[in-house]
Amino acid sequence: MYKCDDPDTGKPIYSQTPCAPDAEVMELDVHRPTPEQIRRHQEQMESERRFIEESSERRKAAQEASKTAEEAPSFRMSPPQTGKPADL
């Protein structure tokens, strides 16, 4: 990475190629995770994947149960029998 000063504004410009004859080479401090950090990240991602999958399965089961309940015939209670004939 190269750093130059913009001749018009004086602000720094960063480029992958030299942007001026006096361009300053910049060493980038790039984070490289350790094998342990990579392993922990993979475990976390797997845990989150399982959680999402299980949540999705529970939601689908609840939706199916709700749909089944809505489709089930509804039975209405008839009024109690008094032993008297109904008025017609």
PyMOL Python script that loads the backbone (N, CA, C, O; Angstrom):
from pymol import cmd

cmd.read_pdbstr("""\
ATOM      1  N   MET A   1       0.854  -1.148   0.000  1.00  0.00           N
ATOM      2  CA  MET A   1       0.000   0.000   0.000  1.00  0.00           C
ATOM      3  C   MET A   1       0.911   1.224   0.000  1.00  0.00           C
ATOM      4  O   MET A   1       1.932   1.262   0.687  1.00  0.00           O
ATOM      5  N   TYR A   2       0.520   2.209  -0.778  1.00  0.00           N
ATOM      6  CA  TYR A   2       1.306   3.437  -0.886  1.00  0.00           C
ATOM      7  C   TYR A   2       0.488   4.623  -0.381  1.00  0.00           C
ATOM      8  O   TYR A   2      -0.729   4.686  -0.555  1.00  0.00           O
ATOM      9  N   LYS A   3       1.185   5.544   0.237  1.00  0.00           N
ATOM     10  CA  LYS A   3       0.552   6.765   0.732  1.00  0.00           C
ATOM     11  C   LYS A   3       1.226   7.961   0.075  1.00  0.00           C
ATOM     12  O   LYS A   3       2.450   8.093   0.084  1.00  0.00           O
ATOM     13  N   CYS A   4       0.397   8.828  -0.494  1.00  0.00           N
ATOM     14  CA  CYS A   4       0.882  10.069  -1.099  1.00  0.00           C
ATOM     15  C   CYS A   4       0.002  11.203  -0.599  1.00  0.00           C
ATOM     16  O   CYS A   4      -1.100  10.976  -0.100  1.00  0.00           O
ATOM     17  N   ASP A   5       0.487  12.399  -0.735  1.00  0.00           N
ATOM     18  CA  ASP A   5      -0.318  13.569  -0.403  1.00  0.00           C
ATOM     19  C   ASP A   5      -0.884  14.148  -1.689  1.00  0.00           C
ATOM     20  O   ASP A   5      -0.159  14.346  -2.665  1.00  0.00           O
ATOM     21  N   ASP A   6      -2.181  14.416  -1.682  1.00  0.00           N
ATOM     22  CA  ASP A   6      -2.827  15.033  -2.837  1.00  0.00           C
ATOM     23  C   ASP A   6      -2.237  16.438  -3.004  1.00  0.00           C
ATOM     24  O   ASP A   6      -2.276  17.236  -2.068  1.00  0.00           O
ATOM     25  N   PRO A   7      -1.688  16.748  -4.190  1.00  0.00           N
ATOM     26  CA  PRO A   7      -1.050  18.059  -4.371  1.00  0.00           C
ATOM     27  C   PRO A   7      -2.030  19.226  -4.267  1.00  0.00           C
ATOM     28  O   PRO A   7      -1.629  20.336  -3.919  1.00  0.00           O
ATOM     29  N   ASP A   8      -3.301  18.993  -4.562  1.00  0.00           N
ATOM     30  CA  ASP A   8      -4.286  20.079  -4.518  1.00  0.00           C
ATOM     31  C   ASP A   8      -4.822  20.323  -3.113  1.00  0.00           C
ATOM     32  O   ASP A   8      -5.018  21.468  -2.705  1.00  0.00           O
ATOM     33  N   THR A   9      -5.058  19.242  -2.377  1.00  0.00           N
ATOM     34  CA  THR A   9      -5.694  19.390  -1.060  1.00  0.00           C
ATOM     35  C   THR A   9      -4.740  19.136   0.093  1.00  0.00           C
ATOM     36  O   THR A   9      -4.978  19.578   1.217  1.00  0.00           O
ATOM     37  N   GLY A  10      -3.650  18.416  -0.192  1.00  0.00           N
ATOM     38  CA  GLY A  10      -2.722  18.061   0.878  1.00  0.00           C
ATOM     39  C   GLY A  10      -3.191  16.870   1.697  1.00  0.00           C
ATOM     40  O   GLY A  10      -2.512  16.447   2.633  1.00  0.00           O
ATOM     41  N   LYS A  11      -4.365  16.325   1.343  1.00  0.00           N
ATOM     42  CA  LYS A  11      -4.896  15.167   2.075  1.00  0.00           C
ATOM     43  C   LYS A  11      -4.203  13.896   1.594  1.00  0.00           C
ATOM     44  O   LYS A  11      -3.778  13.810   0.442  1.00  0.00           O
ATOM     45  N   PRO A  12      -4.091  12.909   2.485  1.00  0.00           N
ATOM     46  CA  PRO A  12      -3.433  11.665   2.070  1.00  0.00           C
ATOM     47  C   PRO A  12      -4.273  10.882   1.070  1.00  0.00           C
ATOM     48  O   PRO A  12      -5.503  10.873   1.127  1.00  0.00           O
ATOM     49  N   ILE A  13      -3.576  10.230   0.159  1.00  0.00           N
ATOM     50  CA  ILE A  13      -4.179   9.337  -0.828  1.00  0.00           C
ATOM     51  C   ILE A  13      -3.514   7.980  -0.631  1.00  0.00           C
ATOM     52  O   ILE A  13      -2.298   7.898  -0.463  1.00  0.00           O
ATOM     53  N   TYR A  14      -4.315   6.917  -0.653  1.00  0.00           N
ATOM     54  CA  TYR A  14      -3.781   5.563  -0.500  1.00  0.00           C
ATOM     55  C   TYR A  14      -4.030   4.802  -1.794  1.00  0.00           C
ATOM     56  O   TYR A  14      -5.105   4.900  -2.387  1.00  0.00           O
ATOM     57  N   SER A  15      -3.029   4.044  -2.226  1.00  0.00           N
ATOM     58  CA  SER A  15      -3.119   3.346  -3.497  1.00  0.00           C
ATOM     59  C   SER A  15      -2.335   2.039  -3.434  1.00  0.00           C
ATOM     60  O   SER A  15      -1.416   1.884  -2.629  1.00  0.00           O
ATOM     61  N   GLN A  16      -2.719   1.100  -4.305  1.00  0.00           N
ATOM     62  CA  GLN A  16      -1.984  -0.164  -4.396  1.00  0.00           C
ATOM     63  C   GLN A  16      -0.750  -0.016  -5.278  1.00  0.00           C
ATOM     64  O   GLN A  16       0.157  -0.847  -5.235  1.00  0.00           O
ATOM     65  N   THR A  17      -0.722   1.026  -6.062  1.00  0.00           N
ATOM     66  CA  THR A  17       0.440   1.298  -6.912  1.00  0.00           C
ATOM     67  C   THR A  17       1.019   2.652  -6.508  1.00  0.00           C
ATOM     68  O   THR A  17       0.297   3.492  -5.972  1.00  0.00           O
ATOM     69  N   PRO A  18       2.293   2.873  -6.752  1.00  0.00           N
ATOM     70  CA  PRO A  18       2.876   4.165  -6.376  1.00  0.00           C
ATOM     71  C   PRO A  18       2.096   5.311  -7.025  1.00  0.00           C
ATOM     72  O   PRO A  18       1.888   5.327  -8.238  1.00  0.00           O
ATOM     73  N   CYS A  19       1.673   6.257  -6.205  1.00  0.00           N
ATOM     74  CA  CYS A  19       0.859   7.372  -6.704  1.00  0.00           C
ATOM     75  C   CYS A  19       1.694   8.622  -6.954  1.00  0.00           C
ATOM     76  O   CYS A  19       1.186   9.625  -7.455  1.00  0.00           O
ATOM     77  N   ALA A  20       2.965   8.561  -6.606  1.00  0.00           N
ATOM     78  CA  ALA A  20       3.881   9.691  -6.835  1.00  0.00           C
ATOM     79  C   ALA A  20       5.306   9.165  -6.698  1.00  0.00           C
ATOM     80  O   ALA A  20       5.519   8.118  -6.087  1.00  0.00           O
ATOM     81  N   PRO A  21       6.282   9.872  -7.257  1.00  0.00           N
ATOM     82  CA  PRO A  21       7.666   9.419  -7.133  1.00  0.00           C
ATOM     83  C   PRO A  21       8.126   9.318  -5.681  1.00  0.00           C
ATOM     84  O   PRO A  21       8.979   8.492  -5.355  1.00  0.00           O
ATOM     85  N   ASP A  22       7.574  10.139  -4.827  1.00  0.00           N
ATOM     86  CA  ASP A  22       7.976  10.102  -3.416  1.00  0.00           C
ATOM     87  C   ASP A  22       6.963   9.341  -2.548  1.00  0.00           C
ATOM     88  O   ASP A  22       6.872   9.575  -1.343  1.00  0.00           O
ATOM     89  N   ALA A  23       6.196   8.417  -3.178  1.00  0.00           N
ATOM     90  CA  ALA A  23       5.174   7.658  -2.446  1.00  0.00           C
ATOM     91  C   ALA A  23       5.805   6.895  -1.288  1.00  0.00           C
ATOM     92  O   ALA A  23       6.877   6.306  -1.419  1.00  0.00           O
ATOM     93  N   GLU A  24       5.125   6.919  -0.170  1.00  0.00           N
ATOM     94  CA  GLU A  24       5.604   6.236   1.034  1.00  0.00           C
ATOM     95  C   GLU A  24       4.962   4.847   1.102  1.00  0.00           C
ATOM     96  O   GLU A  24       3.740   4.723   1.021  1.00  0.00           O
ATOM     97  N   VAL A  25       5.782   3.809   1.250  1.00  0.00           N
ATOM     98  CA  VAL A  25       5.263   2.448   1.368  1.00  0.00           C
ATOM     99  C   VAL A  25       4.678   2.276   2.767  1.00  0.00           C
ATOM    100  O   VAL A  25       5.333   2.572   3.766  1.00  0.00           O
ATOM    101  N   MET A  26       3.442   1.796   2.825  1.00  0.00           N
ATOM    102  CA  MET A  26       2.754   1.578   4.102  1.00  0.00           C
ATOM    103  C   MET A  26       2.629   0.073   4.337  1.00  0.00           C
ATOM    104  O   MET A  26       2.118  -0.650   3.482  1.00  0.00           O
ATOM    105  N   GLU A  27       3.083  -0.384   5.465  1.00  0.00           N
ATOM    106  CA  GLU A  27       2.890  -1.780   5.846  1.00  0.00           C
ATOM    107  C   GLU A  27       1.535  -1.876   6.543  1.00  0.00           C
ATOM    108  O   GLU A  27       1.256  -1.132   7.483  1.00  0.00           O
ATOM    109  N   LEU A  28       0.718  -2.778   6.080  1.00  0.00           N
ATOM    110  CA  LEU A  28      -0.599  -2.952   6.679  1.00  0.00           C
ATOM    111  C   LEU A  28      -0.526  -3.985   7.788  1.00  0.00           C
ATOM    112  O   LEU A  28       0.086  -5.042   7.637  1.00  0.00           O
ATOM    113  N   ASP A  29      -1.152  -3.666   8.885  1.00  0.00           N
ATOM    114  CA  ASP A  29      -1.219  -4.601  10.010  1.00  0.00           C
ATOM    115  C   ASP A  29      -2.535  -5.369   9.881  1.00  0.00           C
ATOM    116  O   ASP A  29      -3.573  -4.952  10.395  1.00  0.00           O
ATOM    117  N   VAL A  30      -2.461  -6.490   9.186  1.00  0.00           N
ATOM    118  CA  VAL A  30      -3.653  -7.290   8.923  1.00  0.00           C
ATOM    119  C   VAL A  30      -3.782  -8.360  10.000  1.00  0.00           C
ATOM    120  O   VAL A  30      -2.838  -9.100  10.276  1.00  0.00           O
ATOM    121  N   HIS A  31      -4.974  -8.428  10.607  1.00  0.00           N
ATOM    122  CA  HIS A  31      -5.203  -9.442  11.642  1.00  0.00           C
ATOM    123  C   HIS A  31      -5.335 -10.813  10.984  1.00  0.00           C
ATOM    124  O   HIS A  31      -6.130 -11.005  10.064  1.00  0.00           O
ATOM    125  N   ARG A  32      -4.559 -11.736  11.464  1.00  0.00           N
ATOM    126  CA  ARG A  32      -4.656 -13.119  11.004  1.00  0.00           C
ATOM    127  C   ARG A  32      -5.029 -13.947  12.224  1.00  0.00           C
ATOM    128  O   ARG A  32      -4.246 -14.057  13.167  1.00  0.00           O
ATOM    129  N   PRO A  33      -6.233 -14.533  12.207  1.00  0.00           N
ATOM    130  CA  PRO A  33      -6.674 -15.283  13.383  1.00  0.00           C
ATOM    131  C   PRO A  33      -5.808 -16.513  13.629  1.00  0.00           C
ATOM    132  O   PRO A  33      -5.281 -17.128  12.702  1.00  0.00           O
ATOM    133  N   THR A  34      -5.682 -16.844  14.900  1.00  0.00           N
ATOM    134  CA  THR A  34      -4.934 -18.042  15.282  1.00  0.00           C
ATOM    135  C   THR A  34      -5.795 -19.263  14.983  1.00  0.00           C
ATOM    136  O   THR A  34      -7.008 -19.134  14.821  1.00  0.00           O
ATOM    137  N   PRO A  35      -5.185 -20.451  14.907  1.00  0.00           N
ATOM    138  CA  PRO A  35      -5.986 -21.664  14.709  1.00  0.00           C
ATOM    139  C   PRO A  35      -7.069 -21.811  15.786  1.00  0.00           C
ATOM    140  O   PRO A  35      -8.172 -22.274  15.493  1.00  0.00           O
ATOM    141  N   GLU A  36      -6.765 -21.425  17.014  1.00  0.00           N
ATOM    142  CA  GLU A  36      -7.755 -21.507  18.100  1.00  0.00           C
ATOM    143  C   GLU A  36      -8.926 -20.563  17.835  1.00  0.00           C
ATOM    144  O   GLU A  36     -10.078 -20.939  18.051  1.00  0.00           O
ATOM    145  N   GLN A  37      -8.652 -19.358  17.376  1.00  0.00           N
ATOM    146  CA  GLN A  37      -9.722 -18.407  17.064  1.00  0.00           C
ATOM    147  C   GLN A  37     -10.586 -18.917  15.910  1.00  0.00           C
ATOM    148  O   GLN A  37     -11.808 -18.765  15.923  1.00  0.00           O
ATOM    149  N   ILE A  38      -9.946 -19.515  14.928  1.00  0.00           N
ATOM    150  CA  ILE A  38     -10.686 -20.083  13.795  1.00  0.00           C
ATOM    151  C   ILE A  38     -11.585 -21.206  14.280  1.00  0.00           C
ATOM    152  O   ILE A  38     -12.753 -21.275  13.898  1.00  0.00           O
ATOM    153  N   ARG A  39     -11.050 -22.093  15.126  1.00  0.00           N
ATOM    154  CA  ARG A  39     -11.833 -23.218  15.646  1.00  0.00           C
ATOM    155  C   ARG A  39     -13.037 -22.712  16.437  1.00  0.00           C
ATOM    156  O   ARG A  39     -14.149 -23.205  16.254  1.00  0.00           O
ATOM    157  N   ARG A  40     -12.821 -21.727  17.321  1.00  0.00           N
ATOM    158  CA  ARG A  40     -13.922 -21.187  18.131  1.00  0.00           C
ATOM    159  C   ARG A  40     -14.988 -20.543  17.247  1.00  0.00           C
ATOM    160  O   ARG A  40     -16.186 -20.674  17.501  1.00  0.00           O
ATOM    161  N   HIS A  41     -14.539 -19.851  16.214  1.00  0.00           N
ATOM    162  CA  HIS A  41     -15.486 -19.221  15.292  1.00  0.00           C
ATOM    163  C   HIS A  41     -16.326 -20.284  14.580  1.00  0.00           C
ATOM    164  O   HIS A  41     -17.541 -20.135  14.448  1.00  0.00           O
ATOM    165  N   GLN A  42     -15.682 -21.345  14.129  1.00  0.00           N
ATOM    166  CA  GLN A  42     -16.405 -22.420  13.450  1.00  0.00           C
ATOM    167  C   GLN A  42     -17.411 -23.079  14.388  1.00  0.00           C
ATOM    168  O   GLN A  42     -18.528 -23.394  13.976  1.00  0.00           O
ATOM    169  N   GLU A  43     -17.024 -23.290  15.645  1.00  0.00           N
ATOM    170  CA  GLU A  43     -17.942 -23.876  16.625  1.00  0.00           C
ATOM    171  C   GLU A  43     -19.138 -22.953  16.858  1.00  0.00           C
ATOM    172  O   GLU A  43     -20.277 -23.412  16.938  1.00  0.00           O
ATOM    173  N   GLN A  44     -18.873 -21.665  16.963  1.00  0.00           N
ATOM    174  CA  GLN A  44     -19.952 -20.695  17.171  1.00  0.00           C
ATOM    175  C   GLN A  44     -20.902 -20.692  15.976  1.00  0.00           C
ATOM    176  O   GLN A  44     -22.120 -20.674  16.151  1.00  0.00           O
ATOM    177  N   MET A  45     -20.359 -20.709  14.781  1.00  0.00           N
ATOM    178  CA  MET A  45     -21.190 -20.719  13.577  1.00  0.00           C
ATOM    179  C   MET A  45     -22.041 -21.987  13.512  1.00  0.00           C
ATOM    180  O   MET A  45     -23.214 -21.925  13.140  1.00  0.00           O
ATOM    181  N   GLU A  46     -21.466 -23.127  13.867  1.00  0.00           N
ATOM    182  CA  GLU A  46     -22.215 -24.384  13.866  1.00  0.00           C
ATOM    183  C   GLU A  46     -23.326 -24.340  14.911  1.00  0.00           C
ATOM    184  O   GLU A  46     -24.440 -24.793  14.648  1.00  0.00           O
ATOM    185  N   SER A  47     -23.038 -23.804  16.078  1.00  0.00           N
ATOM    186  CA  SER A  47     -24.043 -23.679  17.132  1.00  0.00           C
ATOM    187  C   SER A  47     -25.199 -22.790  16.668  1.00  0.00           C
ATOM    188  O   SER A  47     -26.365 -23.119  16.886  1.00  0.00           O
ATOM    189  N   GLU A  48     -24.876 -21.678  16.036  1.00  0.00           N
ATOM    190  CA  GLU A  48     -25.909 -20.774  15.537  1.00  0.00           C
ATOM    191  C   GLU A  48     -26.706 -21.421  14.416  1.00  0.00           C
ATOM    192  O   GLU A  48     -27.918 -21.220  14.335  1.00  0.00           O
ATOM    193  N   ARG A  49     -26.061 -22.189  13.552  1.00  0.00           N
ATOM    194  CA  ARG A  49     -26.764 -22.882  12.465  1.00  0.00           C
ATOM    195  C   ARG A  49     -27.771 -23.865  13.036  1.00  0.00           C
ATOM    196  O   ARG A  49     -28.910 -23.937  12.575  1.00  0.00           O
ATOM    197  N   ARG A  50     -27.339 -24.641  14.066  1.00  0.00           N
ATOM    198  CA  ARG A  50     -28.250 -25.603  14.700  1.00  0.00           C
ATOM    199  C   ARG A  50     -29.427 -24.889  15.358  1.00  0.00           C
ATOM    200  O   ARG A  50     -30.568 -25.339  15.253  1.00  0.00           O
ATOM    201  N   PHE A  51     -29.149 -23.778  16.037  1.00  0.00           N
ATOM    202  CA  PHE A  51     -30.215 -23.019  16.696  1.00  0.00           C
ATOM    203  C   PHE A  51     -31.250 -22.545  15.673  1.00  0.00           C
ATOM    204  O   PHE A  51     -32.454 -22.668  15.902  1.00  0.00           O
ATOM    205  N   ILE A  52     -30.784 -22.010  14.558  1.00  0.00           N
ATOM    206  CA  ILE A  52     -31.693 -21.520  13.517  1.00  0.00           C
ATOM    207  C   ILE A  52     -32.500 -22.675  12.938  1.00  0.00           C
ATOM    208  O   ILE A  52     -33.705 -22.544  12.724  1.00  0.00           O
ATOM    209  N   GLU A  53     -31.851 -23.794  12.686  1.00  0.00           N
ATOM    210  CA  GLU A  53     -32.536 -24.960  12.131  1.00  0.00           C
ATOM    211  C   GLU A  53     -33.608 -25.472  13.096  1.00  0.00           C
ATOM    212  O   GLU A  53     -34.729 -25.761  12.678  1.00  0.00           O
ATOM    213  N   GLU A  54     -33.271 -25.585  14.380  1.00  0.00           N
ATOM    214  CA  GLU A  54     -34.230 -26.065  15.374  1.00  0.00           C
ATOM    215  C   GLU A  54     -35.385 -25.076  15.534  1.00  0.00           C
ATOM    216  O   GLU A  54     -36.536 -25.489  15.673  1.00  0.00           O
ATOM    217  N   SER A  55     -35.092 -23.792  15.514  1.00  0.00           N
ATOM    218  CA  SER A  55     -36.145 -22.777  15.623  1.00  0.00           C
ATOM    219  C   SER A  55     -37.088 -22.864  14.432  1.00  0.00           C
ATOM    220  O   SER A  55     -38.305 -22.747  14.581  1.00  0.00           O
ATOM    221  N   SER A  56     -36.524 -23.068  13.263  1.00  0.00           N
ATOM    222  CA  SER A  56     -37.328 -23.184  12.053  1.00  0.00           C
ATOM    223  C   SER A  56     -38.224 -24.417  12.123  1.00  0.00           C
ATOM    224  O   SER A  56     -39.393 -24.358  11.744  1.00  0.00           O
ATOM    225  N   GLU A  57     -37.682 -25.527  12.603  1.00  0.00           N
ATOM    226  CA  GLU A  57     -38.477 -26.752  12.732  1.00  0.00           C
ATOM    227  C   GLU A  57     -39.617 -26.563  13.730  1.00  0.00           C
ATOM    228  O   GLU A  57     -40.734 -27.018  13.484  1.00  0.00           O
ATOM    229  N   ARG A  58     -39.345 -25.891  14.863  1.00  0.00           N
ATOM    230  CA  ARG A  58     -40.400 -25.636  15.853  1.00  0.00           C
ATOM    231  C   ARG A  58     -41.484 -24.730  15.274  1.00  0.00           C
ATOM    232  O   ARG A  58     -42.673 -24.954  15.503  1.00  0.00           O
ATOM    233  N   ARG A  59     -41.075 -23.711  14.529  1.00  0.00           N
ATOM    234  CA  ARG A  59     -42.040 -22.795  13.925  1.00  0.00           C
ATOM    235  C   ARG A  59     -42.916 -23.538  12.921  1.00  0.00           C
ATOM    236  O   ARG A  59     -44.130 -23.332  12.891  1.00  0.00           O
ATOM    237  N   LYS A  60     -42.319 -24.395  12.101  1.00  0.00           N
ATOM    238  CA  LYS A  60     -43.095 -25.162  11.122  1.00  0.00           C
ATOM    239  C   LYS A  60     -44.071 -26.096  11.822  1.00  0.00           C
ATOM    240  O   LYS A  60     -45.216 -26.231  11.390  1.00  0.00           O
ATOM    241  N   ALA A  61     -43.629 -26.746  12.905  1.00  0.00           N
ATOM    242  CA  ALA A  61     -44.504 -27.652  13.648  1.00  0.00           C
ATOM    243  C   ALA A  61     -45.676 -26.879  14.249  1.00  0.00           C
ATOM    244  O   ALA A  61     -46.808 -27.362  14.228  1.00  0.00           O
ATOM    245  N   ALA A  62     -45.419 -25.695  14.780  1.00  0.00           N
ATOM    246  CA  ALA A  62     -46.485 -24.878  15.362  1.00  0.00           C
ATOM    247  C   ALA A  62     -47.460 -24.429  14.279  1.00  0.00           C
ATOM    248  O   ALA A  62     -48.669 -24.406  14.510  1.00  0.00           O
ATOM    249  N   GLN A  63     -46.955 -24.074  13.111  1.00  0.00           N
ATOM    250  CA  GLN A  63     -47.825 -23.665  12.008  1.00  0.00           C
ATOM    251  C   GLN A  63     -48.691 -24.834  11.548  1.00  0.00           C
ATOM    252  O   GLN A  63     -49.880 -24.662  11.280  1.00  0.00           O
ATOM    253  N   GLU A  64     -48.096 -26.022  11.456  1.00  0.00           N
ATOM    254  CA  GLU A  64     -48.860 -27.207  11.063  1.00  0.00           C
ATOM    255  C   GLU A  64     -49.937 -27.524  12.093  1.00  0.00           C
ATOM    256  O   GLU A  64     -51.066 -27.854  11.730  1.00  0.00           O
ATOM    257  N   ALA A  65     -49.594 -27.425  13.376  1.00  0.00           N
ATOM    258  CA  ALA A  65     -50.570 -27.696  14.432  1.00  0.00           C
ATOM    259  C   ALA A  65     -51.710 -26.686  14.363  1.00  0.00           C
ATOM    260  O   ALA A  65     -52.872 -27.048  14.544  1.00  0.00           O
ATOM    261  N   SER A  66     -51.390 -25.441  14.107  1.00  0.00           N
ATOM    262  CA  SER A  66     -52.410 -24.399  14.000  1.00  0.00           C
ATOM    263  C   SER A  66     -53.298 -24.652  12.788  1.00  0.00           C
ATOM    264  O   SER A  66     -54.518 -24.506  12.865  1.00  0.00           O
ATOM    265  N   LYS A  67     -52.692 -25.027  11.681  1.00  0.00           N
ATOM    266  CA  LYS A  67     -53.448 -25.307  10.458  1.00  0.00           C
ATOM    267  C   LYS A  67     -54.367 -26.502  10.668  1.00  0.00           C
ATOM    268  O   LYS A  67     -55.523 -26.481  10.247  1.00  0.00           O
ATOM    269  N   THR A  68     -53.857 -27.543  11.318  1.00  0.00           N
ATOM    270  CA  THR A  68     -54.660 -28.735  11.596  1.00  0.00           C
ATOM    271  C   THR A  68     -55.836 -28.376  12.494  1.00  0.00           C
ATOM    272  O   THR A  68     -56.951 -28.851  12.277  1.00  0.00           O
ATOM    273  N   ALA A  69     -55.598 -27.545  13.494  1.00  0.00           N
ATOM    274  CA  ALA A  69     -56.670 -27.141  14.411  1.00  0.00           C
ATOM    275  C   ALA A  69     -57.723 -26.323  13.675  1.00  0.00           C
ATOM    276  O   ALA A  69     -58.913 -26.464  13.956  1.00  0.00           O
ATOM    277  N   GLU A  70     -57.314 -25.479  12.747  1.00  0.00           N
ATOM    278  CA  GLU A  70     -58.265 -24.672  11.985  1.00  0.00           C
ATOM    279  C   GLU A  70     -59.095 -25.534  11.049  1.00  0.00           C
ATOM    280  O   GLU A  70     -60.264 -25.233  10.806  1.00  0.00           O
ATOM    281  N   GLU A  71     -58.509 -26.598  10.521  1.00  0.00           N
ATOM    282  CA  GLU A  71     -59.206 -27.457   9.573  1.00  0.00           C
ATOM    283  C   GLU A  71     -60.091 -28.485  10.262  1.00  0.00           C
ATOM    284  O   GLU A  71     -60.962 -29.068   9.617  1.00  0.00           O
ATOM    285  N   ALA A  72     -59.894 -28.722  11.540  1.00  0.00           N
ATOM    286  CA  ALA A  72     -60.684 -29.716  12.270  1.00  0.00           C
ATOM    287  C   ALA A  72     -62.126 -29.231  12.354  1.00  0.00           C
ATOM    288  O   ALA A  72     -62.376 -28.040  12.541  1.00  0.00           O
ATOM    289  N   PRO A  73     -63.091 -30.173  12.213  1.00  0.00           N
ATOM    290  CA  PRO A  73     -64.493 -29.753  12.319  1.00  0.00           C
ATOM    291  C   PRO A  73     -64.768 -29.214  13.722  1.00  0.00           C
ATOM    292  O   PRO A  73     -64.263 -29.725  14.721  1.00  0.00           O
ATOM    293  N   SER A  74     -65.583 -28.168  13.759  1.00  0.00           N
ATOM    294  CA  SER A  74     -65.914 -27.616  15.069  1.00  0.00           C
ATOM    295  C   SER A  74     -67.278 -28.153  15.478  1.00  0.00           C
ATOM    296  O   SER A  74     -68.207 -28.193  14.672  1.00  0.00           O
ATOM    297  N   PHE A  75     -67.386 -28.551  16.693  1.00  0.00           N
ATOM    298  CA  PHE A  75     -68.630 -29.082  17.227  1.00  0.00           C
ATOM    299  C   PHE A  75     -69.219 -28.033  18.144  1.00  0.00           C
ATOM    300  O   PHE A  75     -68.547 -27.494  19.023  1.00  0.00           O
ATOM    301  N   ARG A  76     -70.502 -27.755  17.916  1.00  0.00           N
ATOM    302  CA  ARG A  76     -71.167 -26.784  18.773  1.00  0.00           C
ATOM    303  C   ARG A  76     -71.969 -27.534  19.818  1.00  0.00           C
ATOM    304  O   ARG A  76     -72.565 -28.578  19.554  1.00  0.00           O
ATOM    305  N   MET A  77     -71.963 -26.984  20.975  1.00  0.00           N
ATOM    306  CA  MET A  77     -72.738 -27.589  22.051  1.00  0.00           C
ATOM    307  C   MET A  77     -74.204 -27.242  21.800  1.00  0.00           C
ATOM    308  O   MET A  77     -74.536 -26.095  21.499  1.00  0.00           O
ATOM    309  N   SER A  78     -75.070 -28.232  21.925  1.00  0.00           N
ATOM    310  CA  SER A  78     -76.499 -27.957  21.786  1.00  0.00           C
ATOM    311  C   SER A  78     -77.039 -27.550  23.152  1.00  0.00           C
ATOM    312  O   SER A  78     -76.483 -27.936  24.180  1.00  0.00           O
ATOM    313  N   PRO A  79     -78.112 -26.778  23.169  1.00  0.00           N
ATOM    314  CA  PRO A  79     -78.652 -26.349  24.455  1.00  0.00           C
ATOM    315  C   PRO A  79     -79.083 -27.550  25.287  1.00  0.00           C
ATOM    316  O   PRO A  79     -79.408 -28.600  24.734  1.00  0.00           O
ATOM    317  N   PRO A  80     -79.088 -27.409  26.581  1.00  0.00           N
ATOM    318  CA  PRO A  80     -79.480 -28.537  27.429  1.00  0.00           C
ATOM    319  C   PRO A  80     -80.932 -28.941  27.167  1.00  0.00           C
ATOM    320  O   PRO A  80     -81.784 -28.097  26.889  1.00  0.00           O
ATOM    321  N   GLN A  81     -81.195 -30.234  27.259  1.00  0.00           N
ATOM    322  CA  GLN A  81     -82.541 -30.774  27.050  1.00  0.00           C
ATOM    323  C   GLN A  81     -83.353 -30.591  28.329  1.00  0.00           C
ATOM    324  O   GLN A  81     -82.912 -30.961  29.417  1.00  0.00           O
ATOM    325  N   THR A  82     -84.548 -30.012  28.181  1.00  0.00           N
ATOM    326  CA  THR A  82     -85.392 -29.777  29.355  1.00  0.00           C
ATOM    327  C   THR A  82     -86.493 -30.808  29.478  1.00  0.00           C
ATOM    328  O   THR A  82     -87.162 -30.871  30.509  1.00  0.00           O
ATOM    329  N   GLY A  83     -86.693 -31.598  28.477  1.00  0.00           N
ATOM    330  CA  GLY A  83     -87.760 -32.586  28.504  1.00  0.00           C
ATOM    331  C   GLY A  83     -89.060 -32.033  27.940  1.00  0.00           C
ATOM    332  O   GLY A  83     -90.018 -32.786  27.765  1.00  0.00           O
ATOM    333  N   LYS A  84     -89.118 -30.752  27.653  1.00  0.00           N
ATOM    334  CA  LYS A  84     -90.305 -30.135  27.079  1.00  0.00           C
ATOM    335  C   LYS A  84     -90.141 -30.108  25.573  1.00  0.00           C
ATOM    336  O   LYS A  84     -89.025 -29.950  25.079  1.00  0.00           O
ATOM    337  N   PRO A  85     -91.216 -30.256  24.842  1.00  0.00           N
ATOM    338  CA  PRO A  85     -91.118 -30.149  23.387  1.00  0.00           C
ATOM    339  C   PRO A  85     -90.766 -28.711  22.988  1.00  0.00           C
ATOM    340  O   PRO A  85     -91.135 -27.748  23.660  1.00  0.00           O
ATOM    341  N   ALA A  86     -90.074 -28.606  21.924  1.00  0.00           N
ATOM    342  CA  ALA A  86     -89.662 -27.289  21.440  1.00  0.00           C
ATOM    343  C   ALA A  86     -90.857 -26.545  20.886  1.00  0.00           C
ATOM    344  O   ALA A  86     -91.756 -27.155  20.308  1.00  0.00           O
ATOM    345  N   ASP A  87     -90.876 -25.245  21.053  1.00  0.00           N
ATOM    346  CA  ASP A  87     -91.944 -24.419  20.492  1.00  0.00           C
ATOM    347  C   ASP A  87     -91.684 -24.255  18.998  1.00  0.00           C
ATOM    348  O   ASP A  87     -90.584 -23.895  18.577  1.00  0.00           O
ATOM    349  N   LEU A  88     -92.717 -24.526  18.212  1.00  0.00           N
ATOM    350  CA  LEU A  88     -92.556 -24.371  16.769  1.00  0.00           C
ATOM    351  C   LEU A  88     -93.345 -23.228  16.276  1.00  0.00           C
ATOM    352  O   LEU A  88     -93.334 -22.941  15.079  1.00  0.00           O
TER     353      LEU A  88
END
""", "prot")
cmd.dss("prot")
cmd.show_as("cartoon", "prot")
cmd.util.cbc("prot")
cmd.orient("prot")
